[in-house]
C-alpha cells in the first residue's frame, strides 16, 4: 500500500540524488546498476568472533539444555516465512524443540497468526525480542539455525549464527547462499515439503550437523570480519 510506495519513492530519490551509495550484497549492487544505472559501493555486513555461552538462562526459561532445539531468530514478518517453518516442523516426528525468537516489527497481526498456527504443539516456543546474554545463549547452543526467508538483503542474523558455530539451513535465495558459501544447507525457497525433508535429514544425521558446526565459524569470521 502507501508504505510500499513511499519506500519505493525513497529508493528512487536515493538513486537520483545521493552523492554515493553503499549496498550490502552483489545482488543489490546489480539491481541499482540495472534499474537506475547507478554505480554503488559494496560493503557487506561483518561479524566478530563471539564468546560462546553455556546454557543457563535458556534452560530456566525454555527448558532446553543445548543441542536439543532448532532456532529461528529474525523479525517475524511474512517474507521471513516463519509460517513455512512451523508447518514443516509440525510434520516431523521429533522431540527437538523449535524456538522462534524475534519481535513482530510492523506485522503484529502476522505474529498472532503464527502463534495460532503453533498453538497445538507445546514444543514450539515464542520468546519475543531477545538480546544480551539470552541472545548469546540461544546462538551458542542451537542444534540448527534456520532462515527460510523469501527475501533478504544481507541477513546479519545468519552471519551471527555462523560465527557462533551453528549449522545453518536457509532458503536458496542468492542473498543467503552467498553468505553460507557451501558451509550450510539450502532448500528451494517456499517449498514446505523440501524444508521438511531437509530438517528431517539434519535431525537424523548429527555427524553432518557437527561437520558444518565446526567449519562455519572460521569461514564466516574470515570472509566477513569487520
C-alpha positions, 0 to 999 in steps of 0.5 A: 500500500502507501508504505510500499510506495513511499519506500519505493519513492525513497529508493528512487530519490536515493538513486537520483540524488545521493552523492554515493551509495553503499549496498550490502550484497552483489545482488543489490549492487546489480539491481541499482546498476540495472534499474537506475544505472547507478554505480554503488559501493559494496560493503557487506555486513561483518561479524566478530568472533563471539564468546560462546555461552553455556546454557543457563538462562535458556534452560530456566526459561525454555527448558532446553539444555543445548543441542536439543532445539532448532532456532529461528531468530529474525523479525517475524514478518511474512517474507521471513516465512516463519509460517513455512517453518512451523508447518514443516516442523509440525510434520516431523516426528521429533522431540527437538524443540523449535524456538522462534525468537524475534519481535513482530516489527510492523506485522503484529497481526502476522505474529498472532497468526503464527502463534495460532498456527503453533498453538497445538504443539507445546514444543514450539516456543515464542520468546519475543525480542531477545538480546544480551546474554539470552541472545548469546545463549540461544546462538551458542547452543542451537542444534540448527539455525534456520532462515527460510526467508523469501527475501533478504538483503544481507541477513546479519542474523545468519552471519551471527549464527555462523560465527557462533558455530551453528549449522545453518539451513536457509532458503536458496535465495542468492542473498543467503547462499552467498553468505553460507558459501557451501558451509550450510544447507539450502532448500528451494525457497517456499517449498514446505515439503523440501524444508521438511525433508531437509530438517528431517535429514539434519535431525537424523544425521548429527555427524553432518550437523557437527561437520558444518558446526565446526567449519562455519565459524572460521569461514564466516569470521574470515570472509566477513570480519569487520 
